[in-house]
Amino acid sequence: MQPNTRDGQQKGGIVDTWWYRYLLRGVGTLGGLLAILFGLVACITFTAMCLLAGVLQMVAGFIVVLLEAPCCCQFVEFADEISSFSDKRPAWQKAVLYCLLGLVPIASCIEAWTILGAGLVFISGALYGLKAIGKKGDRESMMAVASGADMEMKVKLIDKEEKELPNSAVP
């Protein structure tokens, strides 16, 4: 079942709708900006690991904002080139990058500010992961799988039983 052109376009098994693209950009940009802000707050600490987590969170937020909204980074001369390179990458690569960027500060220091800031970056990566997975199958194929109507498997099992039957009948 093909989606209509109003809802989205089929691109390699992924339905790419306009609202989901804006959602990804918005969550990525907002998550990156808040990660920078919460990373700055997380740097006000007495432990070195939480200070490191705050700095890593600010770097991760800057990278996400640079990739998602280069208009926010006009002071970086190569922001447009990086953003256009990022737009050409598959969704699963962005998902892996954003999830790793979100997990490293949380693993360094489990604190409210790092969980809030880096968690938003991780959520952006999870949304890109959902885009990479794509839609589930149509109703007919799901019903066929659920009913156990896998004829290829049944034929293989019957052939295997027929081959083993004469050997097992010998005393």
CORSUL-V714333 format. One record per residue. N is the residue number from 1. PHI is phi as a letter, one per 20 degrees, with the letter a starting at -180 (NA if undefined). OMEGA is omega in whole degrees, -180 to 180 (NA if undefined). Layout:
BEGIN
N_PHI_OMEGA ; N_PHI_OMEGA
END
This chain:
BEGIN
1_NA_-178 ; 2_e_177 ; 3_f_178 ; 4_f_-173 ; 5_f_179 ; 6_f_-177 ; 7_e_-179 ; 8_r_179 ; 9_d_178 ; 10_e_180 ; 11_c_177 ; 12_m_179 ; 13_n_-178 ; 14_d_174 ; 15_e_-175 ; 16_d_-178 ; 17_e_-177 ; 18_f_-176 ; 19_f_179 ; 20_f_176 ; 21_f_178 ; 22_f_177 ; 23_f_179 ; 24_f_179 ; 25_f_-178 ; 26_f_180 ; 27_f_178 ; 28_f_-179 ; 29_f_179 ; 30_f_178 ; 31_f_178 ; 32_f_179 ; 33_f_178 ; 34_f_176 ; 35_f_176 ; 36_f_-180 ; 37_f_-180 ; 38_f_175 ; 39_f_176 ; 40_f_178 ; 41_f_-180 ; 42_f_179 ; 43_f_176 ; 44_e_-174 ; 45_b_178 ; 46_d_-179 ; 47_d_-178 ; 48_f_-179 ; 49_f_178 ; 50_f_174 ; 51_f_177 ; 52_f_179 ; 53_f_178 ; 54_f_178 ; 55_f_178 ; 56_f_179 ; 57_f_177 ; 58_f_177 ; 59_f_179 ; 60_f_178 ; 61_f_179 ; 62_f_179 ; 63_f_-179 ; 64_f_178 ; 65_f_179 ; 66_f_-179 ; 67_f_-175 ; 68_e_-176 ; 69_c_-179 ; 70_f_177 ; 71_f_177 ; 72_f_-177 ; 73_d_-178 ; 74_f_179 ; 75_f_177 ; 76_e_-173 ; 77_f_-174 ; 78_e_-177 ; 79_f_-179 ; 80_f_179 ; 81_f_179 ; 82_f_180 ; 83_f_178 ; 84_f_175 ; 85_f_180 ; 86_f_180 ; 87_f_-180 ; 88_e_-178 ; 89_f_175 ; 90_f_-176 ; 91_f_-177 ; 92_f_178 ; 93_f_175 ; 94_f_180 ; 95_f_-180 ; 96_f_-179 ; 97_f_-177 ; 98_f_178 ; 99_f_177 ; 100_f_178 ; 101_f_179 ; 102_e_-177 ; 103_e_-175 ; 104_f_178 ; 105_f_179 ; 106_f_178 ; 107_f_180 ; 108_f_-177 ; 109_b_179 ; 110_e_-178 ; 111_c_-176 ; 112_g_-177 ; 113_f_179 ; 114_f_179 ; 115_f_179 ; 116_f_-176 ; 117_f_-179 ; 118_f_177 ; 119_f_177 ; 120_f_175 ; 121_f_178 ; 122_f_178 ; 123_f_176 ; 124_f_176 ; 125_f_178 ; 126_f_177 ; 127_f_175 ; 128_f_176 ; 129_f_176 ; 130_f_177 ; 131_f_-179 ; 132_f_179 ; 133_f_177 ; 134_n_-178 ; 135_f_174 ; 136_f_-177 ; 137_f_178 ; 138_f_-172 ; 139_f_-177 ; 140_f_-180 ; 141_f_178 ; 142_f_178 ; 143_f_179 ; 144_f_178 ; 145_f_-178 ; 146_f_-179 ; 147_e_179 ; 148_m_-178 ; 149_e_179 ; 150_e_-174 ; 151_f_-179 ; 152_f_180 ; 153_f_179 ; 154_f_179 ; 155_f_179 ; 156_f_180 ; 157_f_180 ; 158_f_178 ; 159_f_-180 ; 160_f_179 ; 161_f_180 ; 162_f_179 ; 163_f_-178 ; 164_e_-176 ; 165_f_179 ; 166_f_180 ; 167_f_-178 ; 168_e_180 ; 169_e_-180 ; 170_f_-178 ; 171_f_NA
END
